[in-house]
Amino acid sequence: MDEQVEILLVEDNPNDVELALHAFSKYKLSNRIYVARDGAEAIDFIFCKGAFAHRTIEEPPRLILLDLKLPKVDGLEVLQQIKANPRTRMLPVVVLTSSREERDIVDSYQLGVNSYITKPVDFDQFTAAMQHLGMYWLLLNQLPREKPSS
């Protein structure tokens, strides 16, 4: 993978993956998206382990869209590992999930999530949500230039 990934989409539902990719493509928000289908793959990708050992942690994704209900390692554990590590702590993480459970919302914010969004079930609303997410996090949001010390 030559170019830096802009969005890491951590999602196990193929329909949601397809909808998100369609929306990002339709609105020309990013063509550098990597999809991790479970929490273990996401952790390996972010921390450049296993199949992703060739990546460098100095080129993280600009945005992580994280589902909570994932196989192998759940989204809250992925979030906890990202925010606990000084090298990845400042990465913007948006939980994008079907869960409306108050406990999931509270736990996500306690672990340091940047935003918590419940997935719209309607196609048009889902597409619009992806457009707004991409525009805000990739075009409007300012990230610090300084890399955190390890």
HUVEN-V299046 format. One record per backbone hydrogen bond with DSSP energy under -0.5 kcal/mol. NH is the residue of the N-H (numbers start at 1). CO is the residue of the C=O. E is the energy in kcal/mol with one decimal. If there is no record, write none. Layout:
nh=(NH | NH)
co=(CO | CO)
e=(E | E)
//
This chain:
nh=(6 | 7 | 8 | 9 | 9 | 10 | 10 | 11 | 11 | 14 | 17 | 18 | 19 | 20 | 21 | 22 | 23 | 24 | 25 | 26 | 27 | 28 | 29 | 30 | 33 | 34 | 36 | 36 | 39 | 39 | 42 | 43 | 44 | 45 | 46 | 47 | 48 | 48 | 49 | 52 | 53 | 55 | 59 | 62 | 63 | 64 | 65 | 65 | 66 | 66 | 67 | 67 | 70 | 73 | 75 | 77 | 78 | 79 | 80 | 81 | 82 | 83 | 84 | 85 | 85 | 86 | 88 | 89 | 91 | 94 | 95 | 95 | 96 | 97 | 97 | 105 | 106 | 107 | 108 | 109 | 110 | 111 | 112 | 113 | 114 | 115 | 117 | 119 | 126 | 127 | 128 | 129 | 130 | 131 | 132 | 133 | 134 | 135 | 136 | 137 | 138 | 139 | 139 | 140 | 140 | 141 | 143)
co=(32 | 32 | 63 | 7 | 34 | 8 | 65 | 9 | 36 | 12 | 13 | 14 | 15 | 16 | 17 | 18 | 19 | 20 | 21 | 22 | 23 | 25 | 24 | 24 | 31 | 7 | 9 | 34 | 71 | 73 | 38 | 39 | 40 | 41 | 42 | 43 | 44 | 45 | 44 | 49 | 50 | 52 | 56 | 6 | 6 | 92 | 8 | 63 | 64 | 94 | 10 | 65 | 68 | 71 | 68 | 74 | 74 | 75 | 76 | 77 | 78 | 79 | 80 | 81 | 82 | 84 | 85 | 85 | 88 | 64 | 93 | 115 | 66 | 95 | 117 | 101 | 102 | 103 | 104 | 105 | 106 | 107 | 109 | 108 | 93 | 93 | 95 | 97 | 122 | 123 | 124 | 125 | 126 | 127 | 128 | 129 | 130 | 131 | 132 | 133 | 134 | 134 | 135 | 135 | 136 | 136 | 141)
e=(-2.5 | -1.8 | -2.7 | -0.7 | -2.8 | -0.7 | -3.4 | -0.8 | -1.9 | -0.7 | -2.2 | -2.5 | -2.4 | -2.5 | -2.8 | -2.4 | -2.4 | -2.6 | -2.2 | -3.1 | -2.1 | -1.4 | -2.5 | -0.7 | -0.7 | -2.5 | -2.5 | -0.6 | -1.7 | -0.5 | -1.8 | -2.3 | -2.3 | -2.5 | -2.9 | -2.6 | -0.5 | -0.8 | -2.5 | -2.6 | -1.8 | -1.8 | -2.0 | -0.8 | -1.5 | -2.2 | -2.7 | -0.5 | -0.6 | -2.8 | -2.2 | -0.5 | -1.4 | -2.5 | -2.9 | -0.6 | -1.8 | -2.8 | -2.5 | -2.3 | -2.3 | -2.6 | -1.5 | -0.9 | -0.6 | -0.5 | -1.4 | -2.0 | -2.1 | -3.1 | -0.5 | -2.6 | -2.1 | -0.5 | -2.1 | -1.8 | -2.9 | -2.8 | -2.3 | -2.2 | -2.6 | -1.7 | -0.9 | -2.3 | -2.3 | -1.1 | -3.1 | -3.2 | -2.8 | -2.6 | -2.4 | -2.4 | -2.2 | -2.1 | -2.6 | -2.7 | -2.7 | -2.6 | -2.6 | -2.7 | -2.3 | -0.6 | -1.4 | -1.5 | -0.8 | -3.2 | -0.5)
//
